[in-house]
Amino acid sequence: MKAFDLFRPKDLFQAFSRLELNQHETVLKSGGTDLLIWIKKGLVSPKEVVDLSSIDSLNEIEVKEGEGILIGTNVSLNRIIDHPEMKRRFPALIEACETHSDAVLRNKATLVGNVCSAVPSGDTIPPLLCYEAEAVVQTSCSKRHLPLPRLIIGPRKKSISKTEIVTHLWIPLPKADLSVGAYRRASRRRALDLAQAAVACTLFQHRGERDFRLAVGALSPIPVRVSEGERILNETSNIDEKIADRVADAVLKAIQPITDVRGSREFRFAVTVELVRESLSLCLTRAKTEEGCY
Ligand SMILES: Cc1cc2nc3c(=O)[nH]c(=O)nc-3n(C[C@H](O)[C@H](O)[C@H](O)COP(=O)(O)OP(=O)(O)OC[C@H]3O[C@@H](n4cnc5c(N)ncnc54)[C@H](O)[C@@H]3O)c2cc1C
């Protein structure tokens, strides 16, 4: 592994100053579970790593009533899983976090790091797309919100510059009487493996109106929403097996799976149909169970 300097800023001001000084030789670290492996493999060779984990202001999950939830870059996946409001509002994201790696790694791996890795198989990205999450991107003198489809622009590629930091994720609170969801993925092993294919399905219900959202991971260069699948679901009152098959067809048309070490293109097409059916059926069952007690 190539040697690098480690800089541990205590606040964002120090972090931005460092990035502005050394921008072309510096990379950011949150939990480091992806970054350190990429450095070991020589996929990235930074001169300096700016480790954000000592910046206390980035440790919080803040609920802004009626508006949204702000999640700091140092928040681990286990803290997301244990947060009561996250559980209640964003069940598909919780299921994706529980699927990620194993209980030990989830103490280190962060939600923001999972998004910023921008890999096609990032488990939390499909549910975050359904929940229309945004990255809060800051420099020393500016702050902007970037929806995830504008942040993640290719495999391991983000649209932000070398002097910008994703300080938080912002997830708007759905205006809904009911919020259910499911995340299903195929992988070679249950733990410590990446997805071969993944589907997130969410359903918000508000005063009788239903809003289905559907997103997939590991099936195209970046995780994507499947708007045609959502249209079919939102225009149908009685969702049966035929409708589920039409939704699965819409998903198959929207993806471009590849053959790689984790699975063949043909396998990915076949398993996607099962994952769509399963996540949709789970979503509907959970809606029935939770109606009336939400
Ligand atoms: C054994 C093992 C199993 C794994 N299993 C899974 C799995 O099941 N599912 C899955 O999705 N992933 C898995 N991963 C990958 C990894 O754990 C996750 O992607 C993790 O969530 C990354 O978070 P992190 O905080 O460790 O990110 P880091 O490694 O710190 O950073 C990841 C990338 O984001 C950039 N970055 C970090 N923070 C910021 C920021 N604030 N602003 C801008 N850029 C930033 C870094 O420069 C780097 O490019 C696994 C990894 C290992 C080693």
The ligand as an SDF file (V2000), in Angstrom:
LIG
                    3D

 53 58  0  0  0  0  0  0  0  0999 V2000
  -16.0200   -6.3650    3.7950 C   0  0  0  0  0  0  0  0  0  0  0  0
  -16.8370   -5.2750    3.1380 C   0  0  0  0  0  0  0  0  0  0  0  0
  -18.1940   -5.5080    2.8990 C   0  0  0  0  0  0  0  0  0  0  0  0
  -18.9630   -4.5070    2.2920 C   0  0  0  0  0  0  0  0  0  0  0  0
  -20.2800   -4.7540    2.0820 N   0  0  0  0  0  0  0  0  0  0  0  0
  -21.0420   -3.8170    1.4830 C   0  0  0  0  0  0  0  0  0  0  0  0
  -22.4180   -4.0520    1.2520 C   0  0  0  0  0  0  0  0  0  0  0  0
  -22.9920   -5.0890    1.6010 O   0  0  0  0  0  0  0  0  0  0  0  0
  -23.1240   -3.0710    0.6100 N   0  0  0  0  0  0  0  0  0  0  0  0
  -22.5560   -1.9030    0.1930 C   0  0  0  0  0  0  0  0  0  0  0  0
  -23.2570   -1.0490   -0.3750 O   0  0  0  0  0  0  0  0  0  0  0  0
  -21.2460   -1.6400    0.4270 N   0  0  0  0  0  0  0  0  0  0  0  0
  -20.4820   -2.5520    1.0550 C   0  0  0  0  0  0  0  0  0  0  0  0
  -19.1570   -2.3090    1.2830 N   0  0  0  0  0  0  0  0  0  0  0  0
  -18.5760   -1.0380    0.8550 C   0  0  0  0  0  0  0  0  0  0  0  0
  -18.5200    0.0710    1.9420 C   0  0  0  0  0  0  0  0  0  0  0  0
  -18.5140   -0.4720    3.2200 O   0  0  0  0  0  0  0  0  0  0  0  0
  -19.7020    1.0540    1.8550 C   0  0  0  0  0  0  0  0  0  0  0  0
  -19.8060    1.6460    0.6000 O   0  0  0  0  0  0  0  0  0  0  0  0
  -19.6740    2.1090    2.9550 C   0  0  0  0  0  0  0  0  0  0  0  0
  -20.9750    2.5160    3.2400 O   0  0  0  0  0  0  0  0  0  0  0  0
  -18.8100    3.3170    2.6320 C   0  0  0  0  0  0  0  0  0  0  0  0
  -18.8830    4.2260    3.7030 O   0  0  0  0  0  0  0  0  0  0  0  0
  -17.5610    4.7770    4.3970 P   0  0  0  0  0  0  0  0  0  0  0  0
  -18.0040    5.7530    5.4310 O   0  0  0  0  0  0  0  0  0  0  0  0
  -16.6770    3.7020    4.8490 O   0  0  0  0  0  0  0  0  0  0  0  0
  -16.9260    5.5570    3.1350 O   0  0  0  0  0  0  0  0  0  0  0  0
  -15.3840    5.8950    2.8450 P   0  0  0  0  0  0  0  0  0  0  0  0
  -14.6380    4.6660    2.5380 O   0  0  0  0  0  0  0  0  0  0  0  0
  -14.8550    6.7920    3.8970 O   0  0  0  0  0  0  0  0  0  0  0  0
  -15.5540    6.7910    1.5150 O   0  0  0  0  0  0  0  0  0  0  0  0
  -16.0690    6.2370    0.3320 C   0  0  0  0  0  0  0  0  0  0  0  0
  -15.8850    7.2270   -0.8370 C   0  0  0  0  0  0  0  0  0  0  0  0
  -16.6140    8.4270   -0.6090 O   0  0  0  0  0  0  0  0  0  0  0  0
  -15.7440    9.5720   -0.5310 C   0  0  0  0  0  0  0  0  0  0  0  0
  -16.2540   10.3620    0.5770 N   0  0  0  0  0  0  0  0  0  0  0  0
  -16.3940    9.9290    1.8690 C   0  0  0  0  0  0  0  0  0  0  0  0
  -16.9690   10.8960    2.5920 N   0  0  0  0  0  0  0  0  0  0  0  0
  -17.1910   11.9440    1.7610 C   0  0  0  0  0  0  0  0  0  0  0  0
  -17.7900   13.2250    1.9220 C   0  0  0  0  0  0  0  0  0  0  0  0
  -18.2600   13.6040    3.1190 N   0  0  0  0  0  0  0  0  0  0  0  0
  -17.8850   14.0540    0.8510 N   0  0  0  0  0  0  0  0  0  0  0  0
  -17.4210   13.6560   -0.3700 C   0  0  0  0  0  0  0  0  0  0  0  0
  -16.8470   12.4510   -0.5890 N   0  0  0  0  0  0  0  0  0  0  0  0
  -16.7390   11.6030    0.4600 C   0  0  0  0  0  0  0  0  0  0  0  0
  -14.3630    9.0000   -0.2790 C   0  0  0  0  0  0  0  0  0  0  0  0
  -13.3440    9.8560   -0.7700 O   0  0  0  0  0  0  0  0  0  0  0  0
  -14.4420    7.6990   -1.0490 C   0  0  0  0  0  0  0  0  0  0  0  0
  -14.2680    7.9650   -2.4190 O   0  0  0  0  0  0  0  0  0  0  0  0
  -18.3610   -3.2810    1.9080 C   0  0  0  0  0  0  0  0  0  0  0  0
  -17.0120   -3.0550    2.1730 C   0  0  0  0  0  0  0  0  0  0  0  0
  -16.2500   -4.0270    2.7930 C   0  0  0  0  0  0  0  0  0  0  0  0
  -14.8070   -3.7630    3.0820 C   0  0  0  0  0  0  0  0  0  0  0  0
  1  2  1  0
  2  3  1  0
  2 52  2  0
  3  4  2  0
  4  5  1  0
  4 50  1  0
  5  6  2  0
  6  7  1  0
  6 13  1  0
  7  8  2  0
  7  9  1  0
  9 10  1  0
 10 11  2  0
 10 12  1  0
 12 13  2  0
 13 14  1  0
 14 15  1  0
 14 50  1  0
 15 16  1  0
 16 17  1  0
 16 18  1  0
 18 19  1  0
 18 20  1  0
 20 21  1  0
 20 22  1  0
 22 23  1  0
 23 24  1  0
 24 25  2  0
 24 26  1  0
 24 27  1  0
 27 28  1  0
 28 29  2  0
 28 30  1  0
 28 31  1  0
 31 32  1  0
 32 33  1  0
 33 34  1  0
 33 48  1  0
 34 35  1  0
 35 36  1  0
 35 46  1  0
 36 37  1  0
 36 45  1  0
 37 38  2  0
 38 39  1  0
 39 40  1  0
 39 45  2  0
 40 41  1  0
 40 42  2  0
 42 43  1  0
 43 44  2  0
 44 45  1  0
 46 47  1  0
 46 48  1  0
 48 49  1  0
 50 51  2  0
 51 52  1  0
 52 53  1  0
M  END
$$$$
